[in-house]
Every structure is written in structure tokens, then in C-alpha cells.
Amino acid sequence: MLISFTLLLAENNFLYLNSSSNYLVSHCVVFNLSGEPIRNFNGHICHFFPDGSYFVAHKSDLIKRNERNREILKLVKIYPHHQINLSNNMNLLIMGSDTVQIKQKLVRMDVLYIISPKGEILKKFSFQQSLDFLIKNNILSEDTFDQIPENSSYTENHLELLHVNSFYQIPKQNKINSNKFFKENNYVVNSSNASHVFVLNESLDKIVALIPKVKDKNRIKFFSIIHDVQPTPNGELIVYNNYNVHDKNPLSKIEIYDSNFEKTLFSYTRENPERFLSKIAGGVQFFSDGTFLYSEIINDHSKVHYINKKGELIKTFNIKWPSLLKGVQEMKAYDLASFIKFNIPY
């Protein structure tokens, strides 16, 4: 059943976030819950550790810095983008890119990395490994390759054959799932331009399933532009649905689906006082008490909202964006009390 909500104000229901340990992070800027930037690191994606060290994506490289902000290792030509998440055993899940040659033409093909906190590349999967699978399932076609310009390159033209937006590992499941591939330790990867979610095996060397299973035009229409797809312990997928390209009056939505993407279990959107329409980016974070944090990008400004499971507004964060922060991909909350304690500011 589709449930659509208009924002309401809920008092005294700010259950998960608290001022003593939780902070908001966008790119490499850390904000307190008053929306003020308190730490700003030079990079476009960061992951922070309790000991004060952190990984920072800077241009094409992934760099680890210690608590004194000194570089201690560098992984070059990773091209990290969108977000960094943690696996079930606390390794880093990173989306990167390669420039690959297909039919004598250079194009961008995205890559998945699992990297240890020490900076070891434990696993790597390039979607180039699965070209036959992608063609067989109509994700890519032979015509696609024929249309690639002769002098194309990722660095110059940003021509993308397959672009991924989110990369998560499926957590331990609380119940038996009807989708046999939606199981603990497999991986869920969203691609906005492929209009599918890929499920990869625990070894991260094979695509084992597509969600939706069949590329049906009627089912795929609403699944065209999506920036964040997260698996839950209850066998569900939380989705930041930017918009349906076929809608005459499109709206962005925060949605929950079953693992086969057949049943809509929850859907939140907003028309008043301002339409929720974030076409180019965005992220959602689900908390154990059923609340959500989501970010939206509207024209040249961004907002971050915290809502309860009834779709009622708990809080809107008034973010004071640093001038150097050009565009916001997403904002999420983390317990950074230990990192803030041990990291020594520049």
C-alpha cells in the first residue's frame, strides 16, 4: 500500500541523534547538530576512525591520514565517488572507476573496492568483468559500444557505460527471505543509469541477481533515477528515489520495498510547503527506531530533514555550508565523538 505524507511537526520525538556524540557529515565537512561546520578536510569523501585517523578521497586518489592529519598511505587512481560505507566486518566499501578499452574505444566503467582500515585492497570487482552478463540482460547493448566516440576517454569526456551510486553489504537477516540471493554478506549495488540494483556474491566476483528480476518497461519507469539503495536486516530495500522521468509532475521519494522490488512498504514525499524534488543527488539514512535522515538538493541550495516513521518532521537542520563546498551529494549522521577527541585540528 502506497502511503504519501505531508510534513507535520512532531514534538519530543528526536530519538536517535544527540548532541553529545552524533555529528552530520557531508563530503569531508563535519557539522554539529546546530548545523555549524566544526571540521573541514581537504577532499570530496571522507571516512573517520575512532582513533582520529581518516581516509580522504582527493581527486583520483584515496589517502589515509593519522590523527595529526599527516599522510601515511596513498592508493592512486582509485577515483572514489559518492560515498564510503562499511562492510559487516568493518572494511571500507568504495566505489571507484577505471578507464577501460572496449572495441578500441576508451570509456568509464565503475569498479567496486573492499579496502581494509590499513589500506590493503582486499577485493576488487570491475563491471567490465561482467560485460556478457550485462549485454545478455539488456543492461548494455552492442549498439551502446558502436555509439562511443572514437576519441572518448573518462578523464576528458566522462563517457560512462555503467555508473554506480551506492554500495552496501547485506546485514544479518532477521527472517527467511523470498529472494534467495538477498542474504547476509552478499552485496547490493545501485546503478542509476542501468536502472537496476545488482546483487553480488560474498566473494565480490560475480553478479548473482538483478532487482527487479526482469527489465519490464512498466516496472522500470519509476526506477530510472535513484541515488541510494540500502539493504535492511528485515529483508527490505530503503531507496532514495530522485524522480520518475515519465511523470509530468515528478516528486522525489523516500521508499521501502521488499527485496524483490515488487511491494512498496513505505513511501514518503512532500508537496507543501516546498516540493520535494532533488533530481541530481541525495541520500537517506535509516535508524533502528524507524526514523530517517534525508538530504535534498534544490537548485543551488540543500536541506537536511529528520522524520519519524509516520512521515512527520522532527527537525530540519539549518546547515551553514562552507563556501568551498560546491554542491552536496548527501549528508549522513555518525558517532564521531572519539574521532573529534583524538583528531588534532590543522
N, C-alpha and C positions, 0 to 999 in steps of 0.2 A: 504494500500500500504506500503510495507516494504522499509524504507529508511535507508541506511547504510552510515555512514560518515567516512571520514579520517580526522584526526585532522588538522585544519588550525589555523592560528593566527589571532585573531580579536582585533584590537586596540580600545582603548577608549570605551570599552563596559562592564566595570566592574560595573554593575548597582546596585547590591544588597548589597554586602559586603562592609563595610567601616571600616577604621582603628579606628574610634572613639568609636564604641560600639560593634562591632562584633568580636567574638573570635571563634577559632576552638577547638573542644573538642574530644578527643579520650580516651575511658575508663575514668580515673579520672585525666587526664592531660589536662590543658588549655594552648593553644598556641595563640600567637598573629598572625597577618596576614603576618608576616615575617617568620613564621614557628618556632619561638623560644618558648620553654616551659616557662611559667611565673608562673604557679601554678601546684603543683603536690600533689594529695591527695592519701592517702593510701587506695586503693580499686580498684575494677575492673570495676565498673559502678558508675557514679555519676549523680545526678540531682541538679542543683544550683538554689537558690531562690534570688530575688532581695535584700532581707534584709541581705544577707551574709551567711545565713544558707544553709545547703545542706543535701541531702540524699546520703549515700555511701553504696554500696554493698561490704561487706568484707567477703570473703569465703561464708558461708551459710546464713549469717545474713544481715539484712537491718538496717542501723544505721542512725539516724539523729543527726547532729552536728550543734551547733549555730555558730554565726559569729566569735566566738573565737576558733572554732574548738573543743569545748567540747561536749562530748556525752550527749544528752538529752533524747534519747529513743532508744530502740533496739527491732526489730522484729526478732525472732530467727527462724532458719530452714526454711527460705523462698527460698533459693537457687536462687537468681536473676541471670539472664543471658541475654546476647546480648544487650539490650537497655532499656531505660526508656523513655516513651513518656507521653504526657499529654492528658487527655480526654477533651471533649468540655467544661466542667465546671471546668477545671484546676486541676483535681485529677490526681494521678500518675497511669499509666498503666504499670504493671510489670509482666514479665514472670518469673515463678519460677518452682520448681519441687517438687514432692513427691516421696517417696519410697512406692509403694503400693503392696499389695499381690493379685496375680491372680493365681488361681489353685495351691495354696500352694507355689508359687514362688514369690520372691521379684524383682520388676522391677522399672524403672523410668517411670513416667507418668507426663507430664508437666501440670502446673497449671497457671491460669490467676488471677491476683490480681488487684483490684482497691483500692488504698490507698490514703487517704486524706493527705494534707500537714502537718496535725498534727500527722500523723502516725496511723490513725484509718483504719482498714481493712473494707472497705465498702462492697465489693463483692469479692467472690472467686469462681472460676469455675475450677474443675479438669476434664480433659478429660476422667477420669475413669467414670464420671457420664454418659458419652455417649458411653459406650462400645458397646451397642446393635446397636446404630446408625452407629458407625464406622465399625462394622462387616457387617451390612446389606448393607452398601455402598462400601464394599470391600476395605476400608482403612486398616483395620486389618482383619485377618482371624483366625479361630480356630487353624489352623496349626501353626500360629505365637506363640501361647501360649505353644503348645506342644514342640516347639523347644527351649524354655527358659531353660538354665541350672538349675539344681536343687538347686545349692548354689549361684545363682546370687544375686547381690544387686547393687543398684545405686552407692553407695559410693565406692564399690570395683571394680566392673566390668563395670560400666557405661553402662549397657544394657538399651537401650532406646526403648520403644514401640512407643512413639509419641513425637517428638521433635519440638518445635515451634521456629521461628526465628524473627517474628515481630508481633506487637500487636498495632492496631490503632483504634480509633473511627471514624466513618464516619462523616464528617462535613456536615453542611447545604448544600443542593444541589441547584444548580442554575437552574436546569431543571428537568422535569419528566424523570425518568429512566425506561428503559425497564425491568430491573431486579428489581422486587418489593421488594426484600429483601435488595437491596443496597439503604438504606435510612438513613437519619440523625439519629444519636445516636446508630445505630447498630454498631457492631464491626467487624473488618477484622483481621484475624489471619492467618499467613502463616506458613506452616509446610513443611520443605524441604524433610523429609523422608516419608511424607504422600502424596506428590505430589499434594497437593490441597491447596486452600485458603478456610478457614472456615468463614462463616458469622454467628455471634451470635447475639441474640436479645438484646434489650436495657437493659433488666434485667440481662444479662450475666448469664443465667441459661440454655440456650438451643441453640444448633446448628440449624439454620433455613435454611441454604443453603450451597451448595458446589460450588466452582468455580474452574475448569469447572464443569458443571452440571453432566456430565456423565464421568466415568472413561474410556475414549476411548483411546486405545493404540496410535492411530495416533496423538491425540491431547495432550497426556500426555508426549510424548517423550521429548519435549523441556522444560517441566515444572518440571524436576526432581530435579535440584539443584538451589534453589532460596533463597536468604537471606533477602530480604527486599521487602515488598509489601505494598504500601501506597495508600489509597483512596483519591481522589481529590474532590473539590466542583463541578466539571463538570461531575461526574459520571464515572470517569476513575480510572484505577489502574496503578500506577508507580511501575515498577518492576526492581530489581537488579537481573538479570538472570546470574548466575555464569557460567553455561555451559550446553550444551546438551550432555548428556552422550553417545548418539548414534552417534554424529558427529565424523568423522575421523580427522577433523582439527578444534577442537572446539574454540570458542571465547566467552568471556563474553559480555553481552549487557546491556545497559540501555534502557528499553522499556516502552511504554504506551499502555495499552489495554483498550477496552471498559469493562464495568462492568461484562459482561458475559464471558470475556476472549475469544471472538470469532474474534475480529478485532484488528489487530495491527495498532495503530495510529502513532506510532513513534518508531524508533529503531536506537540506536547509538552503534557503536563498533569501533574498531581501529585495524589495522594491521601494520601500519607504524607510527613512526619509531620503535615502540616496540609493539608486540601483546598484546592486552587487554585480559588477561586470569587470572582471580582470582578465583581459584577453591574452596577455603575453607571458605571465608568470604567476607565481603564488605557491603557497604551501599550507598544509594543515597538520596539526598535531593533536592526537587523541590521548587523553589521560585516563587513568584507571577508574576515576569516579564518574566517567561518562561525559566530561566536559571537553571542549575543543578550543584550540587556539588557531586562528587562521589569519593570514595576511592577504591583502588585496592591493593591486596596483591600478590606480585610476588616473589616466592621463599622466600628469607629471608628479603625482603625489601618492603616498602609500598609507595604509591604515592597518592596524592590528587589532583584532577583536577576540574577546574571550567569551564563549557562550556555553550554556548548560545543555543537557541532553534534550531539553524541551524546545531548544531553539531560542531561548531568552538571553538577551545580552546581559552579561555580568559586568564587563568592563571593556572600554575602548582605550587603548594605550595611545597617549599623545606623544609620539616619537619626535625627538629633536634630532633630525638627520644631519650628520656632518656633511659639509659641503663637498667633500671628496667622494662621498658615496653616490656614485652615478647609477641610479636605477636599483631597485630592490628585487631580488629573486624570491626570497621568502624570509620569514622570521620565525624562530622557534625558541622554546624555553629550555634551559638546562640548569642543573645544580652546579654552580661554579664557585661555591664558597671556598673550597680548598684551593682551586686554581688562583682565585683572586688573592688569597692569603699568601701563597708562595711565589707567584709571579712578580718579579720586580719591574715596575714600570720603567720605560725608557728614560 
